[in-house]
Amino acid sequence: MSALLDREGFRTQVFARDGGLCVFCGAPAADAHHLIERKLFSEPDETGGYLLSNGISVCENCHLLCEATKLSPQEGRVAAGITEVVVPHILDEEPNPELISKWGDPVDVEGNRRPGPLFFEPEVQKILREAGMLSLYIFRFRYPRTPHVPFSPGNTSDDRVLADLSAFAGKEIVVTEKRDGGNATLYADGYFHARSLSSVSHRHETRVRAALAAVAPQLPAGWRICGENLQARHSIEYKHLASYFEVFSIWNERNECLSWEETEEWCALLGLTTVPVLYRGPFDEATLHTLWTPNRHSGDPMEGWVMRTAEGFPYRRFAQCVAKFVRVGHVQTDQHWSLGPMVENELERGEG
């Protein structure tokens, strides 16, 4: 990846590479345009996204077309001869990173868009509305990748690890048990998907789909529930579950995660179960080190824990508000769990 620059260095090097001319029309350049909005690069190691491969020289008119997303980042890369595709950490799991829009909205090969981390910002809404782009959006959201705390022993070379926990200092936190299941999301319109966003039904989620079918109509429009699908056994065998689906977050129509108190209230209203809470209180790193144990009091093995702020937060702040601890060797099977015969986990008290 190209080196991180400061603001002035970014402008100077982008103009130098492009000869001071707009890469689209050849007119004198008026600005060094961020292909992907700089606000999305909020992690300490990506501040501002001031990377040469994230900038192109544009005239005033073409700059407006880029902001309106009528000229795409990929068109800008081609015009400037850029081969490196730079995306912020919050979007690095998207299947088509080269198609992500200026404002961080994932785009599929057919041109359909999903709202990204900045979509609901008033400024972005105004730009997209005036450009006539809002009709292109499908309101589905991939659950973000959760970073590891610095002392998480189960992280791998592919995982993101926080440099420190300063973002949580002085805040009330909630630490819940990390379950060994499958990520599942339910929308108010009844749509259900795993992390892949596919709506294809699988045998390992039949009970969860059936249980949630009656819940969707009770959700406000635009809301979604995210939780752990625990119907099928993965690496850990559960014999004392309260439910096959445990909620870990609920999101409103503005893509904001509800506070934990609101999450518990909605779960009580809908008859749903949250992931087990291990600790709620002021952030204290020493306390965090005491929370993992090989086996819970229930007798089931424990994969790890997830920490979040007790207060709500917007989607784009996920990496500053959620982090996890995972045990060593938490993946213990030789093949992916879904490729073998399905074995169901067990509930604490019969079917439910």
N, C-alpha and C positions, 0 to 999 in steps of 0.2 A: 504494500500500500504506500502511496506517496506520502511524503512528510507533512505533518501538521504545521500550518503556517499561521502567522498572525494576520489581522485584517488587512493591513497595508501590504504585507508580503503576498497575500492572496491576490489582491487586485493587480499588483505589479507583475507577478509571474503569469497570471492568466492573460493579461494584455500582451505580455512579451511573447508567449506561445502563439497567440492568435494574430500577432502583427498589429494589434490595436484596432482591428476591424471586426464588425459583427460577423459571427460565423455563419449566419443564415443568409444575409443579404449583401454583405460586403461594405456596408456603410461604416463611417467612423463609429467606433464603440463608445457607448455612454456609460456602461457599467459592467462589472464582473458579476455575473449572475450565478447564484447557487442553484445547481441542478436539482438537488434535494434541499428543502428548506433547512436553514441553519438551526432553527429552534428544536429540530428533531434530534440533533446531535448534542444531547445534554449530559452524557456521561463524562467523567473527568478526563478520559483519554481521547475524547472526540469533540471537545468544546468548540461549538460553532461550525463544525464541518468544514473548516478552512483548509481544504485539500485541493491541490491543483486539479485532480481528476473529478472534483465536484464543482468546477467552475468553467464558464464559457464567457466570451466577450460578446456583448449584444448591444444593438442600437436601442433607442428609446422605444420604438414601435415594436420591435421583436421581443423586447423585455416584457412589455405588457402582454403579448401573446403567450410568453412562457409562464407568467404569473397566472394567467387565465387558464392554463394547461391546454391551450390550443396548439402549442408547440411542446412536445414532450421532452423529458430528460434524455431519452434514448435518441431522439432526433438531434438533440444538442450534442450528444457524444459523437454521433456519426459525423456531424458537420465539423466538429473540432478535432476529429481523429483520435478521440479518447477510447481506449480499449478496456480500461479498468472501471468496473461498476462499484461505486461506493454507496452503501446504505447504512443508516444508523443501527445500533444494536437492537433496538426495539422491533426492527423489521427484518432482521437477518435470517429469519426462518421462512420468509415468503418464497414460494416456489418460482416466481418470475421476478427476481430483484431488478432486472434491467427495465421492467415495465412500470415500476413504482412511480407515481406522479410527483410533481414538484412538492405537493403538500403531504406526501407520505401515504397516499391512498394506493393500496395494491390494485393492480389491473390485471385481468386475465387475458389470454391470447385472443379472445373474442371482443375485447374492449370494455367488458363490464368492470365496474369499479366497486371496491368496498371501502367504507369510511376508515381512514387512518387515524392516527393519534391526534391530529390537529383539525379534523373535519368539522367538529362542532364549534371551533373558535369563531366568534362573530366576524372577524376580518376574512377568514377563509370562506365562511358561508356567503358573505357578501360578494366576494370575487367569483365564486362558482355559480351563484345565482345569476349575477349579471352576465356571465359568460354562457348561460344556458346549459350548464353541465350537470346539474343535480339529477336529471332524469336517468343518468348513466349508472347510478349507484344501487347496489344490492346490500341490504343491511345485515351482513353476517360478519362475525368477528372471530379471528383466531386468538385463542388464549395465549398471552405472552409467555416467553421462556422465563422461568424464575431463576434469578442468580443465586449462587451459593454464598453463604457466609464464609469469611476467611478461614475458619477452622473446621469447615465441613470436610470430613475425611473421604467422603464418597464421590468427590468431584473428579471428572476426567479431563483430558486435554480438550475435549469439545465443549466443555461447560464454561459458563461465565462465572467468575468469582469476584465478589466485591473486594476492593482494596481495603476498606474499613467499614465500620458501621456508623459513621458520623451522621448519616441521614436520619437515623432513628433516635439519636441522642435527645433527651428531653421530652420524648413523646410517650404516650400510652401505647402499649403494644398488646397484641393478642397472639399467642403461640398455640398452634393447633397441631395435632398429629398428622404427619405426612403418610398418606395411605398408598399402598401398592396396588393401584387400580388403573382405570383409564379415564382420561379427561373427557367430560361430557358437557354439552351446552344445550339448554332448552330455551326457545324464544316464545314470546307471547303469541305468535301466530302458529305455534305448534311444531316449528321446525326443530330438528334435533340433529346434532353432529358431534363427532369427536374432534380431535385437533386438526384432522385433515379437511374439515368442513364438508365432508361427503355426507349425504343423507341416506346412503345405502345402509340398510338394516343388516346387522350381524347377529349371530346366535348368542354372543356374549353380552348383548345389551337388551334382549327381549323383555326381561323383567323390569328393567329400568325404564324403557320406553313405555311399557304398559302403565307403570306406576305414575309416570309424569304426564300421561295423556290428559288426565283430569285437572292437572295443575295449570297448564298453559292458558286456558281461558280466564283464569283468575288474575293473571299478570297484567299490569298496565301496558298499553301499546308501546312497543319499542324496547321493552325490558327483556332481560335474559337472566337465567340462572346457570351458574357454573359449579360443577361438583365432580365427585369421584364415583365412577361406575365400578362397583365392587362385586358384581355378579360372578365373574369368572376369576379363578385363581391365576395369579401371575407368578411371581417368585415367592410370595408369602401366602401361607394358608391361613385364612381367617375362619374361626369357629364361633366367634362371639360378637357378630355384627348386630347393630341395632337396625340397620337398613342396608339395602343393596345400593342405595344412592345417598351420598353425604355431601351437603352443600358447603362450598368454601367461599363463594362470593356471589353477589347479586348486583347487576348493573342496570342503571336506568336508561331512559331514552336519549340522554346526552352522553352516553358511554362513560359514566362516572360510577365507580364502585361504591356501593353503600357502606356506611359505617358498620362495624360489627354489631352494634346494638340494633340497628335497623335490620340487619341480616337475620339476627335471631328472632326479631319480631315478625318478619315476613315468613320465616320458616315455621314459627308457631301457628301463624294464620293459615298457612298452606298445608300443614301437617307433614312437613319435611324435617329431616334430621341434619344437623351440621356435623362437620368433622369434629372429633373430640377436642376440647380445649384443655391444654396443659398448663397454661399460665396466662393471666391477664393482669397488667399493672404497668408501672413505669419501666422504661427500658433500662435494663441492667445486664451488662454482658456476663458478669459472674453468674447470674441466675440462669442464663442461657446454657452455660456449660453443664448445668445439673439436670437438664430436662430429658436427655436421651437415656434410655435404658434398653437392654436387649429385649425385654418382654414387659408389656404393660400389665397392670393389675388384673386385666381380663384374662391373661394367659396367652394372648396372641403376640407374635413377634412385632417389633416396632421398626419401621423403615427409617424414620427420622421425624423432623418437625418443620413447620413453615411458620415464619414470623411475618406479621403484617401490622400496619398502624391500625389502631382502633378506630380512628376517624376515616372517613371516606376519602377518595382521591380520584383524579381523572386518569384515564387510560394511559396517557403519555408519561405519567409519573410512576408507573408500575414498578420500575426497577429501583426507585428510591423509597418504595413503600412495602415491598414484599421481598423476602429472602428465605432460603431454606438450608437445612442441615440434613445430610443424608449419610447413613451408615456406610462403612466399608463393605464392598462386595454385595451391594444390594441387589444386583442382577445375578441370579444364581443358576439360571437355566442355560442349557447348551444351545437351544434354539428359541426363537421368539415364541412367547406363550401362546399366541393366536394360531400357530401352525400345528400344534399338537391337539390331542383330544381335550374338549372343554370339561373342566372340573369346577363345579360351583362352590363358592364359599358358603359358610353356614351362618345363619342368624342365631342370635342369643336365645330367642324364645319363639320357635316355630316360624311359620311363614309370615311375612309382613312386608 
